[in-house]
Each structure stands twice: as structure tokens, then as C-alpha cells.
Amino acid sequence: MVNRITLTRRHVLATLSGGGAVMLCPALLNAQELDLSNWSGASTSVPIGQSSLVEAPAGPAELDVSTLAPGEVAVIARPNSADTFSRTGGMQYVGILRRTDDQLAAVAGNENPGGTQDPRYLVVNLVCPHRGKAVGITGDASRPFACTDRGGRHSSDFTAVGQGAGGASDASDWLSVPDYQIAVTDSGAVVSLA
């Protein structure tokens, strides 16, 4: 049985610096400076930067992501006992970024080696390749993802293709890609997780 989840506008809200909840819109994501000082002391086992998670049970799931606007990110949480997710409490957090036109232009020809099925959507596990800690949503268009561990030898940042761009992760490090399929039609977009 496949669980079907439809995202609503409530699922694509993100909490940015200052603690207020705002929608991630392309204009807001074009900030030039990445200031994650407000992440100091945050949990490193769950993503931060979003106001809510969409929870899905273990096993196959379909997620209707049609409501995501360019620049918005949805975070899906589901149980997974694989060692990869031991530092995130046995939870697999999947980030789905609908890229803006600027992000599409910036990532052209440089896709995640784990596989991108539709260039308009980046689907990645929100687990840092450095030490397996959770990755959060930054609100910065050029580096939309960052490790929640902002300590001196950590602080990894990732581009809109999931490539390391700073901190402990460099250009040879990539966010992993879950086992998924995406179907994009005129009527919407559905991500199927295995």
C-alpha cells in the first residue's frame, strides 16, 4: 500500500532568522549573506529552518508537491532504521526544493551524482555527509542547505544541487539522494519515495 500525502501551503512555511514564520519566496531566497548564528546550540538530529515537517510512515509514499512555488522547500520525515540515519534518531528527512529560474541557471550541467530526475526539483536526504548530522533549510538561494552542527570543524553548507560549498564539506561532498521517482505533468508534481 502506498501512502499518499498532499502538501498544503502550511507545509511550505519556513522559519528564518528572527524567529518569524514566513513563506520562502524567491525574492527572500536571494539573500547574499549566509548568517546562521541563530542556529547555535540547535539540535543536530533534526532539520531546522522550517516551521513544520510532513510526517510519512515507513515504506512507500507519494507526495503531491504541486503547491511548492519556486524557491520553496518541503521537508518529509519518515522512520528509517538504516545506519545512515542513526544520528538523526532513525528518521529519514527528505528535502524537496523547487528551484527558482536563477537556481536552474546556476546548476545547469552540474547535477548531483546521486541523480536528479527533473531539473526543476532537487530531492535529497537532509543528512550531512561529514558526520551524518541533520541538514537544515537556510533561506539562502545560493546555499539553501546547511548542517545543523555549526561548530568550528563542521558548519557544512550546500548549494541548490546538494554540493558542498563550505565548512567541512567541499565540492567533492554531496547530499545523498533517496530512492525516489518524480512525475511532473501539467496538473502537478508527485514525488514517490520507495
Secondary structure, DSSP 8 states (H G I E B T S, - for coil): --EEEE--GGGGEEE-TTS-EEE--HHHHT-S----GGGTT--SSS--S-S--EE--SS-EEEE-TT--TT-EEEEEEE--SGGGGGGTTEEEEEEEE--HHHHHHHTT---TT--SSTTEEEEE-B-TTT--BEEE-S-SSS-EEES--STT---EE-TTSBEEETTB-TT-B----SEEEEEETTEEEEEE-
